[in-house]
Amino acid sequence: MCRPAATCRHKPRVAGRLRSAFQSGFTVTELVVVLILVGVLAAVAAPRLFTSTVDEIRFYSETQAFLRYAQKTAIAQRRNVCVSFTANTIAATISTSFGGACGAALTGPGGVSPYAVTAQNTAGFSATPTAITFDANGVPNNPQTLLITGSNSIVVEAGSGYVH
């Protein structure tokens, strides 16, 4: 062992091993506690943050597709298609004759009858829209802007019935 500190060439020993000035780290206990906290946050907070947003986007997309399908069906079959709304559901009926009143359930693109869309969880309309009837030319009798929860809106144009 060397006595003067300036002449020593070896590193000081710490708890039975050599340790440099830049060696540092976390204990296993600290790492386990952090992992447990991250796991609890992921299990509790993440579903609350993402569920409503995903449901609102899904309902927005399904509503837009539903209205486009109703308008195109009215044009293709040359019949009136009536779309009705509740706070979280959309349903459609079709007339059985040209210019007649709506009464028969509209069959969906996959063959599902009656064709309807229902919102999941917290999604829905901010204010329940009024019914829309697309005539044989696809023109709506009641053009409007539908407000979906989460600040999404769907516009049904007056002259063309274009849904966007």
Secondary structure, DSSP 8 states (H G I E B T S, - for coil): --SSGGG--S--EETTEE--TT-----HHHHHHHHHHHHHHHHHHHHHHHHHHHHHHHHHHHHHHHHHHHHHHHHHHTS-EEEEE-SSEEEEEEESSTT--EEEE---TTS-SS-EEE--TT-SBSS----EEE-TTS-BSS-EEEEETTTEEEEE-TTT--B-
